[in-house]
């Protein structure tokens, strides 16, 4: 709506929202992510395509995720979409640029340790 009719979009933002919900609890935010990342999965390394990939990329090393990469990816995301059940729209991580360093640090920790930090 923002792209097609900015005036209508901002008018709707100013209207009183009767469908207001209370803020989600910590558990409501964490639980969907725990379902996705909380389980350690062991894949069969005997599958031929995995062996081929391991052989082809034997010397591949991870380079750390930078704050600039986080910002670039966030820029490509649509502002008012909420990709997960926590319903936090992409607008906020884009605007809260002070968090980009922390997000990069968390991504690097996830890659290095293979688990989600508390």
N, C-alpha and C positions, 0 to 999 in steps of 0.2 A: 504494500500500500504506500510505503514511503516513496518508492520509485515512481509510482503512477500518480499519486495525489498527496503531496507533502502537506498541504493545508488540512485535508481531511485527517491525515495521520496524526498531526499535532492536536487537532481538535478532539479527536478520540482520546488522546493521552490526558487532556485537561478534564475530561468528563469524570465524574465520580464513578469509581469502579465498585459495583455492588457485588462482584464475584471475588472480592479480596479473600485471600486465604492467609492463615497465620504462617509464619516462617517455618520451614521444615526443621525437624529436630536433627541433631547430630547423627542419630541412628538412621533416619530416613535418607540422609545424604550419603552415609558410608556404606550402607547395606548393598545397594546395587553394584557399587564398585567392588565390594568384597566378593560378590557372586561371580564377577568377571575375573578379577585378578587374585582373589584369595586362595584359589586352589592351585596347587603345584601339579603341572601336567608333564608327564614323561611320554614323549613320542617314540615310536619304534624307529630306531636308527638302522634297522635292517632293510628298510624300504629302499629300493634301488635309486629313486630320484633324490632321496636325502643323501645317500652315499655319494652320488654324482656331484651334488651341490657342495658337500663338505670337501670333496677332492678338488673341485674347481676353485673354491674359495678358502683354501687351507690357510693362506696367509692374510686373510682379510682381518683388519683391526677396526674397532669402533673408534670413531673420533668423538670427542665430547660434544653434546648438544649445546649450542651457544644461545645467549639471550637474543641475538639477532635472528637466529633460525626460529625461535619460539614466536617472535614478533611477526616474522614473515608468514608463518603458517596461520597465525591468528588473523592477520590482515585478509587472508583469502576466505575466511569463514563468514557466513552471513550473520549480521548483527543480532537479529531477533530470533534466531533458532536456538532451541535448547536441546542439545544432543542426548542428554541423559535424563534419568528420572528425577534428578535433583532440581531440574527445571531452571538452572542458571543459564541465562542466555549468553551467547558468544560476545555480546556487546561489552559485558563487564570485564572479562579478561583482556580484551583489546584496550579498554580505557585505563585499566589499572596497570600501567606500564611498570610500576615498581615491583609487581609480582613476577615479571618476566624472568628476572635473574633467579628467583626462587623456583619457578617452574622448570627452568633449565637444570638447576641443581637436582631437583627431584627426578627428572627424566634420566639424568646421568647416574644417579644412585640406583634407580630402577634397572637400568641397563647393566650396570656393573655388578650389583648384588643379586639381581634376578628376583627381587621381592619388593613389594610396595612398602615404603617407609610409613611409620605411624604418623 
